């Protein structure tokens, strides 16, 4: 499945490079840019809490700690949903 830009350009999702822009209020805007028209497409917002939870998830994955992994993933999803007004 390809991702289509507003200009009609089709992109392979595996080749999309995500960029981060830190805003003054501490939010981190995650987006990707179309290689053809350079349009920026918003993906989500992060903050220090969600970035820290991502690190904890990776650490729990490496350690093979399934209980902590599930707990961190639930907290991450709740925080990300709240931050991006998805609740």
C-alpha positions as CSV (number, residue, x, y, z in Angstrom):
1,X,0.0,0.0,0.0
2,X,1.4,3.4,-0.9
3,X,0.9,6.8,0.7
4,X,-0.5,9.5,-1.7
5,X,0.5,13.1,-1.3
6,X,-1.9,16.0,-2.1
7,X,0.1,16.5,-5.3
8,X,-0.6,12.9,-6.4
9,X,2.9,11.5,-5.8
10,X,2.8,7.9,-4.4
11,X,5.3,7.1,-1.6
12,X,6.4,3.8,-0.2
13,X,5.7,3.9,3.5
14,X,9.0,2.1,4.3
15,X,11.0,4.8,2.7
16,X,9.3,7.8,4.4
17,X,11.7,9.7,6.6
18,X,10.0,11.2,9.7
19,X,11.2,14.6,10.9
20,X,10.7,16.3,14.2
21,X,10.2,20.0,14.9
22,X,10.4,21.1,18.5
23,X,8.0,23.9,19.2
24,X,8.4,26.6,21.9
25,X,5.7,25.0,24.1
26,X,7.6,21.8,24.4
27,X,5.6,19.8,21.9
28,X,7.4,17.9,19.2
29,X,5.7,17.9,15.8
30,X,6.4,14.7,13.9
31,X,5.9,14.9,10.1
32,X,7.1,13.7,6.8
33,X,7.7,15.7,3.6
34,X,6.8,14.8,0.1
35,X,10.0,14.4,-2.0
36,X,8.2,15.8,-5.0
37,X,6.4,18.9,-3.8
38,X,7.9,19.3,-0.3
39,X,4.5,19.4,1.3
40,X,4.7,18.6,5.0
41,X,2.2,16.0,6.4
42,X,1.6,16.0,10.1
43,X,1.8,12.5,11.8
44,X,1.5,13.3,15.5
45,X,2.7,15.3,18.5
46,X,5.1,14.0,21.1
47,X,6.4,15.6,24.4
48,X,9.1,14.7,26.9
49,X,6.9,12.1,28.6
50,X,6.1,10.2,25.4
51,X,9.7,10.3,24.2
52,X,10.8,8.9,27.6
53,X,8.2,6.1,27.4
54,X,9.5,5.2,23.9
55,X,13.0,4.7,25.4
56,X,11.5,2.6,28.3
57,X,9.6,0.5,25.7
58,X,12.8,-0.2,23.8
59,X,14.7,-1.0,27.0
60,X,12.0,-3.5,28.1
61,X,12.0,-5.1,24.7
62,X,15.8,-5.6,24.9
63,X,15.5,-7.0,28.4
64,X,12.6,-9.3,27.4
65,X,10.4,-8.0,30.3
66,X,6.9,-8.6,29.0
67,X,5.1,-7.2,32.0
68,X,6.9,-3.8,31.9
69,X,6.6,-3.8,28.1
70,X,2.8,-4.0,28.2
71,X,2.6,-1.4,31.0
72,X,4.8,1.1,29.1
73,X,2.9,0.5,25.9
74,X,-0.4,1.2,27.6
75,X,0.9,4.4,29.2
76,X,2.5,5.4,25.9
77,X,-0.8,5.0,24.0
78,X,-2.8,6.8,26.6
79,X,-0.3,9.7,26.7
80,X,-0.1,9.9,22.9
81,X,-3.9,9.8,22.4
82,X,-4.4,12.5,25.0
83,X,-1.7,14.7,23.5
84,X,-3.2,14.3,20.0
85,X,-6.8,14.8,21.2
86,X,-7.9,11.2,20.2
87,X,-9.8,10.3,23.4
